[in-house]
Amino acid sequence: MKSIFIILLLIGIITSIKPQDFNNYQPLICSGPLPTDFTDKTSDKAAKEIEVNTLSTDSHIDKKNKESFLLKSNYMVDELLMSGRVLFGDPVSEYVNNVADKLLENEPKLRNELRFYCLKSNVTNAFCTNQGMIFVTLGLIAQLENEAQLAQVLAHEITHYTKKHVINTFIESSKIASSKGNYKYSDYDNNIIKLSNYSKTLEFEADSVGFYRLRDAGYSIQEALSVFDVLQFSYLPFNEIPFSYAYFETDKVKIPDAYQLDTILPILFEDDYDDSKSTHPNIKKRREQIIKLINNEKEGGKYLQPKDLFNKVRTICRFESVRLNNKDAAYVKAIYNGQILLKDYPESDFLNKNILKALYGISKYKIQDKYYKITEDYDEYEGEISAAYYFFEGLTNEQVASLTIEKINEYYLANNNDQSSKELMKNLIDDLVNNGFEFKEYYELKRIDSTASIVTTIKDSVIENQNIETENNSKYAKLRAIKKEQENNEKTIDSDYDLSKLFHHEYLYYTSNNEEIEAWFTNAKSKKDEDDRDPYEGMSYYKKKKAKKKALKKQNKNIYKNSGIKTNKVVFVDPDYFVVDERKGEKLENAEKKKYDFYQQVDIVASKAGIEYEILSPKIFNTNDANKYNDLAKLNDWVGEKMMHSARKNDWNIITSESENVKYLKQEYNTDTFLYTGVLQYKEKRKNIGGVLTYTILFYPLLPYGIYYAVTPINYTYYYNLFYNVDKDQKTLENVKVLKVKSSRGVINSAMYDMLIQIKK
Amino acid sequence: MKNLLYIFILTCSFIHSQTPGYLGKRLSLEGDINLLPNITNFTLGNSSRENYNKVKYFDNIYNYNTNTYETKEITEYRLVNEDVSNPNYLRFTFKSSLALNYSISKKTDISLRFNKIYGNFMYHDNDYQTYRIALFFNDNIKYQSTEFDLNFKFYKKSFIAPVGKYFLLGFGFSKVKSKPTRGTLMTNTSTYNPYTETSTIEDINLDHSVNYFKLNFGFGNKTILANDVFLIYGIESNFYLLYNKGIKKSEETYITQFKNNYNYNLSKNLLWDNIFCLKFGVGIML
C-alpha cells in the first residue's frame, strides 16, 4: 500500500513537472482561503502589535517612537498586501512555505508566528516585517541555483524576526534623529556611519544565526556561501547566453554585422566595495564570515524536496520575470530572458507573445523618441545582454518598427489571425503613419537600396543550441569561468558600428501578408487625414477662437457625460482615502475610518443613482474571495503599467502588455468600466499668520478676522476618479475635483452622485 | 406674494435640472435663524449730538375763562448742549425665515423665502429748530416686518446644488408694521408763552404700516449633517429701498411731518439692522 502511494506520488510529481506545462503557461494567481493578514483592519492589527511590543520599562519617548513605527509599518505592509502583488496559495508560495517548514521543523511555535509570501517583483530581494511576515520576490527565486540557497535566504530573514532587528533598527535611527545615546556628540555623517555599522552587525548576526538554522535543518552549508553569488550578480539576467540575432532574421533578410556587438561587455567581479554607509556589509565580508563558520561543520543536502520541484518553481518565476519585465517596460530584458527560456520551451505561446509585446514596446518608445526613458546606453550593461541593448540602440525607429511588424505578422498568420497581435500591428502602423511614414516608402527604399550589401551570416541560433540548464552550465558556473578567463585576458571593446545599411524595408517587402498590412497603412493614413482636418476651417481668427472656447466650455461642463462612458455597472477598485495634515503628517487611523465610511457612501450613492456597483477591496473580501483578489491584482498590474507609460508620455495610445490579462473581467463583472477613486483630505497651515495678526492688532476692528485666520487652517479636498475600460485597454477619463473645504460626506456624495448619474446608461 | 409664487413655479417647471440635486433630491426646505447685529444708535434720531433733559416745575398760569391764575405743573424738555459720551451700542435683532429651495441646475438653486423680523428702535424727533416742536417716545418702538423673497443661489465652481458654498442674489417685498405707539408732542418751550397760548402738550398714537422693496445679497455654505439633513451658515445683506411717504406740502402738519420723519427713521433703522446678517439654519431634503 505504501509503495503504491509512493509510486502515485512520484507519478504526480513527474506529471506536474512536465516541460510542456510551460507551453501553455498562465501567469501566477492566488488560490485557497484569503489569509487574515489581508482582511483584518489595519488599526486593529497595529493596536495588537503595540500592546505586545511596548514594555512598561520603556521610556515615554521610546514608547511613542515604537507606537509611531508600528502604526506606520502596519499601514505600509497593508498597502503592499492590498496592492495585489503578494501571492498566496500558488505553487511558488507553497514551495517557499514548504522550505520554511523544513527550516522550522523543530520550532513549531515560531513557525506558527511566521507567514511567508511571495512578491511579484523582478527585484532580487527578501525582507521581513516586524509583524512576522517574510516576503521573497519572484526575481530572487528566478536567480537561485538550488533549494538550499532559498533556505539560507529564509533563515536569514527568520533571524531578523526572532532578534527583532526591524524595530531595533528603527529605535536606533530615532536616536539619531533626536541625537541621543551614542549619537549625542557626533555630526550627521558620523551618525550615519554608526547606524550603518549597527545595521551591518545585525546583518552579520542574521547571516550567522541563519547559517546554523540551515545546518540544523539538514541543508548544504556550502550554499550559505554560494547564495552570495546570487546576491552579487542579481543585476544580471538569470543566465548568460549569447543574444540571438537569428530570432529576427528571415530566409531573405539577415541582420548586418554592423548591428551586432563584436565584443560583449565584461562583467565586473567586484565584491569588496565601500559599504561604510550601507545597511548591509559588502559581499566579501559576508562571505568571509560564512567561510569561518563552515569550518568543521557537517555538510547537508542541496535539496530536501524533489529537485525537479525546485526547477519547476524556478522556471515559473523566470516565466513571471519575462511578464514583469514587460510590465515594467524593461523590454530588452524581456526579450533576452525570453530567449533564454525559449531554449527549453520553444513552443511556449506565453514566451513568444511576451517577446512580441516587448518588441512592440521598444518600437513604440522608439517612434515617440522616448526610448531613452526605458533604457541606459548599451555600455552601461555587463555580459551577454549588452549585445541586445547594442542591437536595439543601433536600430532606427523605422527599422525596429518594421522588424516588429514582421515578427508579429508571423505570429498573426501562424495563430489563425490572432486578434491581439493584429491590434498591436495596427497600433504600430498608426504611429508610423502619424510620424510621416507610408507603406510605399518601403517599396521605394527597396528599389534604391540594394540588398547585396546586406551580410547574410547567421551568428547563432537559440533553437539550434537547445540544452536544458544544468548546475554545471548555470549562470554562476559560467560566471566563475568567465572570471578566470578575464583574469588571463584583457579585452578591448570596439564600440564603432555602421548604421548605413538599411534593412527595415525588407521585412515589409517580403512579408507574406503585405496586402493586409498595406490596407492598414491606407486606413491609418485616412484616419490621420481625418484627424488632421481643422474643424474650424474657413472661420475667421476671432470666430475660431470663440468656437474653440465654446467647445471647451461645453466639454468641461459635463465632463463625465462627454467622456462617452455609458454603463449600468461600475466596479470601484480599492477606493482609497488619505488624510494629511501639513503639520502632523499623514493621519493613518483617521483615514482608515473614513475609508470604511467611503465604502458605505458608495453603497448609498450608487443605489440612489440607480447604478449597479461592486467594490474590489481586500478589506471587504471574505476568506473565499481569492478570485476577487486575483482580479484586483491583475487590474493593479494593468493600471500600474498604463500609469507608467502615461508618466513618460501623455495621451499615448499604447497597448499594455497586461491588457490581455484583464479582458476577461468584462464578462466576469458584466461591465467594462472600472473606477479607481478616492479622496485626499489635506490640511494646510496658513501662511504669514504673524503678519496678519500684527495688521489686525493695528486695525483692531479686524482682530476677530485675524484670530480666525490664525487658528483655522486651509482644508483641501481632492476627489479623484480614474475610469478604465478593460475591454478597450483605455483610460477613459481622469478627473480630480479640487474643493477648498473639508471632505464632508455631503460634498463627496454630491460629487459622486453627479458622476454616476452622468455615466449611467 | 402671488407674483413671486408664480415666478417660482414657472421657473421650476421650465428649467430642467441637468443633474438632480443632492442624491437626486432637488427640493429642500430650510429654516434659518438670523442674527442681525447693529452697532449704530438711533435713539437720537436725526441729530446725534444733542440731548434733552425733562424738567418739571409749577407755575402760575392765567386762565382767561375764569380770569384767575392757576398753578399748573409744567413739563419742559430742555435742550442740553452736551456731548453724549457713548452714543453707540451693540444690539441684536432676530429674523426667522423659512425657505423652499429647488435646484434648477447643477450650480443654481431658486428659493422662495418667508421672513419675519421682530425688532425695536427708539425714536424722537428733535427738529424743533425749524418747527419749534419735538416728539418724544419714552419706550422702544416695536416693529415687525413680514417679507417674501425670491432668491437665486449660485454655487461655487466645484460644488453641486444644493450642497456647498454659494452666492445669493435675490429680491423681495417687505411689509413693516410698527405697533401703535404712544408719543408726546409739545411745542418748543423756549418760545412758549403760557399767558397767551393754550397748552400744546399732547399725547399722540402712531399706528404705522408701510411696504418696501428689497434686494438681497449674501454668501454661505450648506453642509450635510446626516442623511437628508443639512446645516446652513452664512452672511447676508438686505437693502431696503428707503423713501419718505409722500405728503403734499399743503397737507403738511406737524403731525404728518413727524410721521414722515418717523417713516424715514424706521426705514433707516430697518436698513441698518439688515445690512449685516449672520445666518444659521437647518434644512431637510424633500
Interface residues (C-beta under 8 A of the other chain):
Chain A: N558 I604 V605 K608 A609 K737 V738 L739 K740 V741 S744 R745 G746 V747 N749 S750 A751 Y753 D754 I757 Q758
Chain B: Q18 T19 P20 Y22 L23 G24 K106 S158 F159 I160 V163 G164 K165 N221 K222 T223 I224 F230
